[in-house]
Amino acid sequence: MTTAQLDQRPARIDRVPLGILFMVGATLMFGISQAISKWQVATFSVAEVLSYRAIGSLLIAAALIMPKTGFAVFKTQRLGQHIGRSTTQFAAQTSLMIAFSMMPLAGAVAINFSSPLFATLFAALWLKEKVGWARAGALAAGFLGVLLVASPGADSFKLGALFALGNAVLFGSVTAAVRGLSKTESTETMTMYQMVFLAIAFTLPLPFFFRVPSWLDLLLLLGSGVVNGLGQYWWTRSLSLAPPAAVGPFFYTSLVWAMLLGFLVWGDVPTIGLLAGSAIVVASGLFLLWHESARKARMLDEAMKSQ
């Protein structure tokens, strides 16, 4: 696509409510997939769990997308950016899976909640999106809530927590990259490239860690990928519909699913710090949503008055 053609593309119109809906649905899918993966990583290696999940994700993505698009979905002039995004996603998913093997599900998810903060930072640096004092204040409050959830102390810098934090930083950069790619790439193209590259990358080391799973384990391993693939599609769709600062706070609903699944599967009872920190995080997210809505209303009113 030439520069002239890009200039002729209609301006993208953000659809924040629909983006939020896709984000909440994605977090539910991620929660289910993460719980299955944490369960399986107690028996299988991180490499094997990730490889099966990547294959399952690719299968569901192809089934949802390719009947409508065919191989035309792979048409792109930004192959390098797709590879870069997938490489970062590879490192992020690996870090998170290692964290799951070392710490409770809700703890790893809580630390991962700092990813929208990094996404906003990267969006400001790379995409020149304005943050503003209101957004910055809300995001800072959200980060303090995350710290309260994580209950930092002498044991906060255990290896598992460091891997979870590393995933948050990498995931934040991926979020900004998706926002940038979505200016010219469709949700379908971004999803398929990610799934293909991740399936290849995660499958390459499989022969060195392979352990024959039972039929039930095989179903769970692939099922985790199928659910994750659906979540990845919805997550990418969300970021193509609205700015990270608008939909990012709703990524915090992951905590609801993590606490619920952690209690049902492992008997983990939420602590006071977890609940109090979550309240702060949710409050900051709701403030950001209100701020976004009010800001867009003012811009629309100003545009109408200038006509």
N, C-alpha and C positions, 0 to 999 in steps of 0.2 A: 504494500500500500504506500503510495507516494505521499510527500508532505502536502501537496495540493489536495489530494483526496482526503487526507486527515482533516484539513482545514474545512472541507465541505461537509464533514460529518455534523449532524445536528448536535447541539449542546445536550449533554447528558442531564436528564431530569432525575433528581434523587427521589426515591419512593421510600421514605423512612419507615412508615408503619409496616409495609410488606417486608422490608429488610429486617426489621425487628422480629417479625413472625418466623422468618426463615432462621434467624439466629437462635431463637428459643428452641425451635425444632431440632436444630443441629446439636445444641448442647445436650438434649435428651438422648439423641443417637450416640453422641460421644460418651456420655455417661454409661450407657449400656455396654458399649464396646470396651471402655476402659475397665469396667468391672469384670467382664469376661477375660480380658487380657491379664489383669492382676491375678485372677484365679488360675489361669493357665501357666503364667510365668513361674509359679511355684513348682511346676512339674517339668516344663520345657524351658529351653534356653531363650534368652531375649531375642536372639537372631531368628530362631524358629517361629516364635510367636509373631514377630513382626513380618516375617516372610509370608506366612499363611494369611495374616490380616491384609497384607498388601495385595495378595492374589484375590482374596474375596472382595476387596474394595474395587479392584479393576473389573472383576466380573459384573458386579452390580452397576458400576458406572457405565460400562459398555452396553449392558442390557437396557439401561434407561436412556442413553444418549444416541448410540449409533444407529438404531433402527430409523431414527428421524433424520440423522445427518449423514450417515455413511462415513467413508474415509475423508470426506471434505472437512470434517471437524478438525483434522490435523493441519489444515492449511494455515500457515502463519508466516510472518516476517520477523518474528521476535523469538526465535528458537533459543537464542542465548539466554534471554530473560526467563523462559520456561525452565531451562536447565538449572539456572541459578536459583530460582525459587524452589525447585524440587530438591536440589542439593541441601538447601537450608532446611526444608521440611524433613528430609532424611535425618539430618542431625538432631532436629527438634524432637521427632518421634522416638528416636533411639534414646535420647536423654530422658524423656518422660517415661518410657518403658523401664529403664533402669531404675528410675525413682520409684515406680510402682513396686518393683521387686524389693525395695529397701525400706519403704515407709507406708503408713496407712493411706488409703485412697483419698480421703477428704483432705489430708495434709498436703499431698502432692497437688491436688486440684487447687487448693487455697493458694499455694505459692504460685501456681500457674496463672492466678488471677491478675498478677502484675503485667501480664502480656498486653492488655489493652493500653496500659500506660506507655509501654515501649512502642506500641503501634502508633499512638498519637505522636510520640516523639519522632519516630521515623517518618511519619506522614508529613510532619512539619519540616523535617530536614530534606526529604527527597521530593515530596510532592508540593511543597510550599503551601500546605493547608494551614490556615491561621488557627492558633490554639486559643488565644485570648485569656484574660485573667479569670473569667468565670469558669471556663473549661479547665484551666490549670489548677484552680482552687479545688474544683470538684474531683479532679483526678488525684490531686495530692491527698485529699481526704480519703478517697478510695484506697490509695496505697497504704495509708495509716491503718485503715480497716483490715487490709490484707495482713499487715504486720501483726495486728492483734489476733487475727485468725490463726496465723502461724505460731503465735506465742513465742517470739524469739527469746532465747536464753543461752545457757552454756552449751546446749546440745543442738543449737539451730544450724550449725555449720557441718553437720554430718554429711557424709558423701551423698546420700539420697536427696537431701535438701538442696545441695549444690547442683545436682543434675536437674532437679525440678526448676530451679531458678534459671539454669542455662536454657532449658526448654522455653521458659517464659520470654527470655530475650530473643531467642531465635524465632519463636512463634509471632512475636510482635513485629519483627522485620518481615516475616512472610505476609502478615496482614497488610502492611503497607505496600508490599510488592504486588499483592492481588489487586489492591485499589489502583495502582498504577497500570497494571496490565489490562484491567477492565475498561480502560479508555479505548482500546482498540480490539481487545480479544473478548469473545463470548464466554459465558459461564461454562458452556459445554467444552470449548477448546481448552480453557484453563484446567478444567477437571480432568479431561482425558490425558493431557500431557503429564499432569501430576501423577495420576494413577499408573500410567505406563512406566514412567521413569522410576517411581518408587517400587513398583513390582520387580523391575529389573535389579535395582540396587539392593533390595532386601533379599532377593532370591539367590544372588551370586554367592554369598557365604553359607547358604543352607547345607551344602554337602559336608561341611566341616562340623556342623552342629546337629545333624539330622538324628531324630529319634522317632521310631515308628509309633504314631498315635493310634489309640483305639478309635472305633467308629464314632463314639460319642465325643471324644476329644477332637477328632477331625471336624465334626459338625460344629463344635463350639469355636474352634480356631478359625474356620472359614466364615462362620456366622458373625464373629466379631468383625471380620473384614467387610462383610456385606453391610452391616449396620454402620460401620465407620465410613464406608464409601457413600452411603446415603447422607450421612452427616456432613461429609466433606463437600458434597454437591450443594447442599442447602447452605453451608457456611460460605462457600464461594459465591453463591447466588446472593446471599445477604450483603456481602461486601461490594458486589457489583451494583447493588441497588441504593446504598447509602454510605456516607462517610464512616470511617472507623470510630470517630468520637460519638456518633449517633447510635450505632448498633453494638459497639464494643461493650458498653455497660451491661447489656443483656447476656453477654457471655458469662456473667456472674451467676446466672441461673444454674450453671454447672454444679455449683455448691449444693443446691437443693437435691439434685440427683445423686451427687456423691455422698451426702449425708444419709439419704434414704437407702441407697444401695449398700453403703457401708454398714448401716444398722441391720438391714435384712440379711446380708450375706455373712458379715464378720462380727456382728454384734457391737459395732463401735457406737458409743453414745456421745452425742455432741457435747463439747465442753462449754462453759460459760464464755470463755474467750472466743470460741468459734462462733457462737451465736451473736455475741456483742459485735465482733468484727464484721460479721455478715450483715448486721443491721446498718452499720456505717457504709459498707460497700453498696448495699441496695439503695440507701438514701442518696449517695453520690450519683448512682446511676439514674435514679429518678430525677434528680436535679438537672443532670445533663440532658435528659429527654425533654424536660420542661424548657430548658434554655434553648435547645435546638428548635423546638416548636415556636417559641416566642420570637427567636431570631428570624426564622423564615417568614413568620407573619409580618414582622416589621419590614423586611426586604420586599415582600409582595406589596405591602401598603405603599412603600416609597416608590416602587416601580409604577404602580397605578397612578400615583399623584403626579409623576413626572411625564405621563403621557398627555 
